[in-house]
Amino acid sequence: MRRLSEGQRRVEVCFHRLLHNPKVTADHIIAGWAEPTMAACAGRHVLAIQDTSELTFRTTPSRERGLGRIGKGVGRGVLLHPMIAVDAATRDCLGLLGGRVWTRPPAPPVMRTADGRKRKSHSKAAFQERESCRWVETAQEAKERLGAAAMVTMIADREADMYPLWASVPGTNIHVLGRVYHDRPVVGGGCLSTVARAWPVCGTRRIAIRERGDRPEREAVVELRYGQVTIVRPRTIRVREGLPRQIALTFLEVTEPAPPDAVGPVVWRLLTTHPVADGDQAWQVVDWYRCRWIIEQFFRTLKKQGLRIEDSQIDEAEHLIKLVAIACRAAVMTLQLTQARDGETRLPVSAVFDATEQAVLARLNQTYAGRSTLQTNPHPPDSLAWAAWIVARLGGWDGYPSSRPPGPITFKNGINALKTMTEGWALRDLCIP
């Protein structure tokens, strides 16, 4: 807050009053996420990607800031579950569609038996009462907001592998694609971990495996199999919930037959409602799933490579939740500009910036026009790439094509400067008689 206020105590106080205002709620902020996104999604095949991330804030036993447990229960923080829209053809991030930000309530006391052992829980809570229902609720909300899209593919990782999602979300031009977590039995015998062994390989491909944790980046040669499977409604789901007894899906298995020594092989098992008739269509589905990485880039921008939201020292969980909801909009804008920096995006400047901001950008572009073509904005003035070049200059980039391309931190700094200039531009209009 202090960085954003640029040392002005009056501005910092205004920000705190905004977060303390009971009429400003996280739900209202999140509801506004989708407003600029829905128009950008019209007529496109949209990949609606959702995931959950934990935001850890510094606490002590005497100062937990009202935050609930996260991870394995040793940390305290906020849970963020957003859904972002991505163009299936261009991989451009179109914006946020919805989601949730929350903190868990205190854990119930541990119940023990007479001999001191921990008593097992036999909770039979309905699916709608569980925290995991966020996957289905977020997808259902997105369906309403994506009515103008040509097609929608809901994408999620293994945590979303739940029968209610497969059974209730698909509809006309609405598909679901996700990674398998439960090794479900399939009709006709076998289970998802073994059923593809008898299927022929439809092709091989060399793919890049991204760095993650203690796993370095590397290339892998993988092979792909696909076929149809039918899964059965689990016994744990109540019949009165109205879900069908069986669901027919397409199953794809990506495996690495010859991994390097001492390296675990790649094994991706995917389920989807998309029909697949040949190898090209099968690889297309795999490529759509690999776009899930874009939401990981969004989380990195929010936490480590841009906004550093986890450094906030705000004391109360309610206000931190509001701050996270606001920061998500800034993070997705930063991601969109980072994607546009190479000029390959097809998004117009209006997808991110309003008319007043575009006027400020046009004036800045004149200021940054260099004496040589090397320092002149090379992009069309109606493109988001044009705006990204200017914002990067505002953030400290020198504009030379030979220089290292601007990253999320540069764009974040540039956005902050642009917002301040836009406020001054609006004040100028008020002062002119």
VOGU-3710 file (C-alpha; in Angstrom, 3 decimals, decimal comma):
1> mrrlsegqrr> 0,000/0,000/0,000  2,852/2,354/0,788  4,525/1,610/-2,559  1,267/2,245/-4,379  0,715/5,496/-2,441  4,205/6,714/-3,435  4,845/8,054/0,071  1,662/10,137/0,242  0,029/9,505/3,592  -3,304/10,918/2,410
11> vevcfhrllh> -3,485/8,429/-0,486  -2,542/5,520/1,775  -5,318/6,445/4,214  -7,802/6,512/1,325  -6,803/2,985/0,285  -7,254/1,701/3,835  -10,676/3,351/4,087  -11,663/1,588/0,869  -10,720/-1,816/2,304  -12,428/-1,057/5,642
21> npkvtadhii> -15,664/0,084/3,996  -18,303/-2,612/4,699  -20,060/-1,768/1,425  -16,922/-2,816/-0,479  -17,014/-6,614/-0,440  -14,819/-9,229/-2,059  -17,893/-10,763/-3,718  -18,727/-7,462/-5,440  -15,111/-7,029/-6,577  -15,011/-10,574/-7,976
31> agwaeptmaa> -18,355/-10,057/-9,719  -16,718/-7,200/-11,644  -13,842/-9,362/-12,863  -15,829/-10,724/-15,807  -17,249/-7,439/-17,161  -14,317/-6,642/-19,528  -13,827/-10,340/-20,333  -17,247/-11,341/-21,637  -17,100/-9,067/-24,695  -13,595/-10,326/-25,578
41> cagrhvlaiq> -14,866/-13,943/-25,504  -17,682/-13,424/-28,020  -17,370/-15,656/-31,088  -14,227/-17,454/-29,843  -13,440/-20,957/-28,671  -12,620/-20,162/-25,042  -10,501/-22,281/-22,725  -11,935/-21,547/-19,271  -9,094/-22,575/-16,942  -9,542/-22,782/-13,166
51> dtseltfrtt> -7,209/-23,672/-10,308  -6,596/-23,005/-6,612  -3,538/-21,294/-5,127  -2,542/-20,709/-1,519  -1,358/-17,230/-0,539  0,801/-17,420/2,570  1,041/-14,369/4,821  3,539/-13,903/7,620  2,029/-14,635/11,032  3,083/-15,479/14,593
61> psrerglgri> 1,226/-17,451/17,288  0,163/-14,125/18,824  -0,658/-12,458/15,491  -2,494/-14,790/13,150  -4,365/-11,859/11,544  -7,619/-13,852/11,471  -6,204/-16,115/8,753  -7,078/-19,793/8,474  -4,852/-22,803/7,984  -3,460/-23,674/4,545
71> gkgvgrgvll> -1,207/-26,379/3,185  -0,704/-29,081/5,779  -2,052/-26,829/8,522  1,237/-25,220/9,556  0,794/-22,008/7,545  -1,814/-19,265/7,634  -3,207/-17,506/4,630  -5,877/-17,062/1,986  -7,123/-19,439/-0,709  -7,653/-18,064/-4,211
81> hpmiavdaat> -9,667/-19,958/-6,814  -9,932/-17,981/-10,084  -11,012/-18,916/-13,580  -9,335/-17,224/-16,541  -10,403/-17,151/-20,185  -7,884/-18,045/-22,902  -8,388/-18,002/-26,665  -7,986/-21,615/-27,824  -6,523/-20,592/-31,193  -4,065/-17,851/-30,181
91> rdclgllggr> -3,422/-18,691/-26,487  -4,145/-15,044/-25,605  -5,403/-14,459/-22,059  -8,795/-12,723/-22,411  -9,282/-11,936/-18,711  -10,901/-13,233/-15,539  -14,282/-14,975/-15,519  -14,939/-15,434/-11,813  -13,861/-17,371/-8,763  -13,573/-17,193/-4,994
101> vwtrppappv> -11,220/-15,796/-2,346  -11,607/-17,083/1,200  -9,888/-18,145/4,380  -10,723/-21,306/6,267  -12,443/-21,179/9,663  -10,610/-22,546/12,716  -10,204/-26,308/12,662  -12,673/-28,221/14,870  -11,216/-29,820/17,983  -9,707/-33,268/17,493
111> mrtadgrkrk> -12,031/-35,986/18,805  -10,320/-38,903/20,508  -11,386/-42,314/21,725  -11,210/-43,403/25,355  -7,688/-44,781/24,832  -6,418/-41,490/23,350  -6,457/-42,408/19,659  -7,769/-39,947/17,074  -11,374/-40,730/16,213  -12,135/-41,196/12,517
121> shskaafqer> -14,528/-38,743/10,902  -17,648/-40,169/9,283  -18,982/-36,935/7,806  -21,698/-37,417/5,187  -21,948/-33,781/4,114  -23,673/-33,130/0,802  -21,446/-32,144/-2,090  -22,787/-28,550/-2,072  -21,554/-28,155/1,531  -17,967/-29,198/0,781
131> escrwvetaq> -15,106/-26,882/-0,080  -14,474/-28,867/-3,278  -17,808/-27,743/-4,744  -15,988/-24,554/-5,843  -14,880/-26,390/-9,002  -18,464/-27,005/-10,106  -19,857/-23,655/-8,934  -17,144/-21,672/-10,726  -17,738/-23,619/-13,948  -21,518/-23,113/-13,739
141> eakerlgaaa> -21,091/-19,362/-13,226  -18,751/-19,195/-16,220  -21,307/-20,949/-18,445  -23,723/-18,065/-17,876  -21,040/-15,478/-18,693  -19,813/-17,238/-21,825  -23,111/-17,431/-23,660  -21,692/-15,461/-26,610  -18,653/-17,734/-27,046  -18,589/-20,094/-30,022
151> mvtmiadrea> -17,382/-22,968/-27,817  -16,147/-23,366/-24,241  -13,739/-25,943/-22,847  -13,547/-26,013/-19,045  -10,021/-27,066/-18,003  -8,750/-28,057/-14,564  -6,039/-30,178/-12,969  -6,392/-33,434/-11,038  -8,039/-31,849/-7,993  -11,178/-31,226/-10,070
161> dmyplwasvp> -11,555/-34,900/-11,069  -14,982/-35,358/-9,482  -18,082/-37,007/-10,857  -20,434/-34,013/-10,313  -18,210/-31,886/-12,578  -18,284/-34,417/-15,425  -22,014/-34,993/-14,980  -23,432/-31,491/-14,527  -21,202/-28,975/-16,361  -21,163/-30,161/-20,029
171> gtnihvlgrv> -23,830/-28,766/-22,334  -24,348/-27,490/-25,855  -20,888/-26,299/-26,987  -19,692/-26,625/-23,367  -16,981/-29,244/-22,833  -14,863/-30,367/-19,882  -11,205/-31,405/-20,017  -9,190/-32,489/-17,005  -6,477/-34,706/-15,676  -7,340/-37,973/-13,950
181> yhdrpvvggg> -6,850/-38,247/-10,184  -9,123/-41,166/-9,304  -8,280/-44,517/-10,881  -11,914/-45,233/-11,701  -13,229/-48,590/-12,885  -14,640/-48,490/-16,408  -17,611/-50,318/-17,820  -16,474/-53,490/-19,561  -13,621/-54,225/-17,162  -10,366/-52,690/-16,073
191> clstvarawp> -9,706/-49,185/-14,795  -8,306/-45,928/-16,132  -4,709/-46,843/-15,283  -4,811/-50,025/-17,392  -7,494/-49,631/-20,063  -5,254/-47,860/-22,595  -2,585/-50,579/-22,663  -4,420/-52,475/-25,404  -4,980/-49,371/-27,552  -2,636/-48,559/-30,461
201> vcgtrriair> -0,240/-45,629/-30,322  -1,613/-42,871/-32,561  1,635/-40,903/-32,705  4,718/-39,621/-30,917  5,900/-36,087/-30,210  8,778/-34,265/-28,557  7,458/-31,870/-25,903  9,009/-29,480/-23,389  8,499/-30,376/-19,717  8,502/-27,142/-17,744
211> ergdrperea> 10,566/-26,609/-14,634  8,652/-27,214/-11,424  9,924/-27,481/-7,849  13,012/-29,679/-7,849  12,319/-30,843/-11,419  14,485/-29,096/-14,045  13,164/-28,222/-17,470  13,758/-30,901/-20,086  12,442/-32,382/-23,309  10,590/-35,675/-23,484
221> vvelrygqvt> 9,553/-37,944/-26,348  6,017/-39,099/-25,576  3,446/-41,301/-27,253  -0,323/-40,916/-27,252  -3,229/-43,343/-27,057  -6,920/-42,513/-26,985  -10,298/-44,228/-26,868  -13,770/-44,162/-25,372  -14,568/-45,116/-21,780  -17,684/-45,135/-19,633
231> ivrprtirvr> -17,353/-44,313/-15,939  -19,923/-45,131/-13,265  -21,375/-42,885/-10,582  -19,493/-43,510/-7,293  -21,403/-45,100/-4,459  -20,583/-42,146/-2,213  -22,786/-39,827/-4,324  -26,385/-39,763/-3,215  -28,960/-40,839/-5,776  -31,190/-37,891/-4,894
241> eglprqialt> -28,519/-35,488/-6,193  -29,886/-36,329/-9,649  -26,640/-37,255/-11,416  -26,681/-39,887/-14,189  -25,600/-43,427/-13,377  -22,975/-43,514/-16,173  -21,033/-41,028/-18,313  -19,309/-41,757/-21,651  -16,040/-39,812/-22,092  -12,934/-39,713/-24,264
251> flevtepapp> -9,815/-40,951/-22,472  -6,285/-39,941/-23,559  -3,031/-41,296/-22,163  0,314/-39,571/-22,795  3,319/-41,648/-21,710  7,095/-41,467/-22,005  8,357/-44,949/-22,968  12,080/-44,228/-22,514  12,706/-41,582/-19,811  16,263/-40,572/-18,869
261> davgpvvwrl> 17,977/-42,469/-16,067  16,849/-41,516/-12,545  13,982/-39,428/-13,929  10,331/-40,297/-13,463  8,498/-40,856/-16,773  5,806/-38,513/-18,037  2,324/-39,981/-17,536  -0,693/-37,802/-18,283  -4,145/-39,339/-18,193  -6,852/-37,003/-19,464
271> ltthpvadgd> -10,634/-37,228/-19,643  -12,743/-34,996/-21,867  -16,219/-34,654/-23,312  -14,687/-33,651/-26,681  -15,121/-36,393/-29,303  -11,829/-37,563/-30,827  -11,800/-39,294/-34,193  -8,099/-39,321/-35,122  -4,587/-38,574/-33,918  -4,660/-34,905/-34,935
281> qawqvvdwyr> -7,755/-34,289/-32,827  -6,192/-36,198/-29,928  -3,035/-34,050/-29,975  -5,228/-30,940/-30,196  -6,938/-31,900/-26,936  -3,543/-32,452/-25,300  -2,391/-29,021/-26,484  -5,524/-27,428/-25,027  -4,800/-29,050/-21,685  -1,207/-27,798/-21,741
291> crwiieqffr> -2,597/-24,246/-21,863  -3,404/-24,771/-18,175  0,125/-23,462/-17,614  -1,191/-19,940/-18,290  -3,009/-19,853/-14,959  0,256/-20,828/-13,247  1,834/-17,768/-14,898  -1,039/-15,700/-13,481  -0,303/-16,989/-9,961  3,411/-16,230/-10,356
301> tlkkqglrie> 2,614/-12,692/-11,458  0,370/-12,212/-8,445  2,821/-13,631/-5,906  6,465/-13,692/-6,933  7,168/-12,101/-10,307  5,129/-8,931/-10,076  2,730/-7,803/-7,380  4,255/-9,726/-4,432  0,862/-9,800/-2,739  2,139/-12,078/0,041
311> dsqideaehl> 4,330/-9,232/1,371  1,268/-7,259/2,495  1,233/-6,303/6,186  -2,511/-5,593/6,417  -3,689/-6,930/9,777  -7,164/-8,373/9,157  -8,100/-11,334/6,993  -11,263/-9,651/5,686  -9,234/-6,751/4,305  -6,541/-9,045/2,900
321> iklvaiacra> -9,228/-10,956/1,007  -10,451/-7,701/-0,569  -6,890/-6,728/-1,460  -6,314/-10,100/-3,159  -9,532/-9,703/-5,169  -8,374/-6,264/-6,360  -4,839/-7,480/-7,083  -6,129/-10,273/-9,336  -7,337/-7,706/-11,857  -3,913/-6,058/-11,879
331> avmtlqltqa> -2,191/-9,443/-12,211  -4,231/-10,516/-15,234  -3,577/-7,143/-16,901  0,155/-7,635/-16,305  -0,066/-11,146/-17,778  -1,884/-9,876/-20,866  0,770/-7,234/-21,505  3,571/-9,765/-20,971  1,974/-12,041/-23,572  1,592/-9,120/-25,997
341> rdgetrlpvs> 5,186/-7,875/-25,808  6,345/-9,894/-28,855  3,561/-8,607/-31,095  2,024/-12,034/-31,648  -1,208/-11,338/-29,777  -4,318/-10,443/-31,767  -6,059/-8,606/-28,943  -7,012/-4,964/-29,485  -5,848/-2,282/-27,072  -9,479/-1,840/-25,959
351> avfdateqav> -9,415/-5,324/-24,394  -7,363/-3,906/-21,513  -7,455/-0,086/-21,613  -10,393/2,326/-21,702  -10,682/5,407/-23,927  -8,979/7,781/-21,466  -6,049/5,400/-20,958  -5,711/4,998/-24,719  -5,481/8,778/-25,094  -2,687/8,905/-22,517
361> larlnqtyag> -0,907/6,026/-24,261  -1,114/7,841/-27,613  0,462/10,951/-26,104  3,200/8,914/-24,447  3,912/7,144/-27,734  4,739/10,512/-29,282  7,107/11,223/-26,391  8,894/7,902/-26,805  9,251/8,175/-30,580  12,996/7,930/-31,192
371> rstlqtnphp> 15,122/9,321/-33,953  15,738/5,826/-35,331  13,364/2,986/-36,181  14,996/0,858/-33,475  13,379/2,996/-30,774  10,039/3,516/-32,473  6,961/1,530/-31,521  6,738/-1,140/-34,253  3,158/-2,261/-33,576  -0,202/-1,080/-35,008
381> pdslawaawi> -1,769/1,599/-32,778  -4,989/-0,350/-32,258  -3,226/-3,458/-30,936  -2,476/-4,506/-27,378  1,141/-5,045/-28,460  1,344/-1,299/-29,204  0,166/-0,526/-25,657  2,519/-3,133/-24,148  5,520/-1,438/-25,803  4,561/1,924/-24,255
391> varlggwdgy> 3,803/0,508/-20,791  7,140/-1,319/-20,821  8,905/1,973/-21,561  7,043/3,524/-18,620  8,264/0,649/-16,457  11,938/1,253/-17,321  12,574/-0,790/-20,485  14,844/0,955/-23,007  12,870/-0,055/-26,109  15,740/-1,638/-28,062
401> pssrppgpit> 14,825/-4,948/-29,762  18,258/-6,327/-28,786  17,609/-5,722/-25,075  16,147/-8,340/-22,785  12,343/-8,317/-23,235  10,341/-6,668/-20,436  8,945/-8,961/-17,743  6,022/-8,863/-15,294  7,775/-6,550/-12,820  8,531/-4,001/-15,563
411> fknginalkt> 4,921/-4,108/-16,750  3,606/-3,812/-13,199  5,704/-0,682/-12,650  4,547/0,693/-15,991  0,869/0,077/-15,182  1,257/1,938/-11,870  2,775/4,916/-13,694  0,079/4,851/-16,390  -2,737/4,846/-13,828  -1,230/7,877/-12,080
421> mtegwalrdl> -0,849/9,723/-15,388  -4,427/8,875/-16,367  -5,718/10,415/-13,141  -3,740/13,579/-13,929  -5,114/13,591/-17,491  -8,682/13,450/-16,132  -7,964/16,294/-13,703  -6,600/18,373/-16,603  -9,932/18,033/-18,399  -11,763/19,187/-15,265
431> cip> -9,536/22,252/-14,881  -9,844/23,473/-18,490  -12,636/26,090/-18,655
//
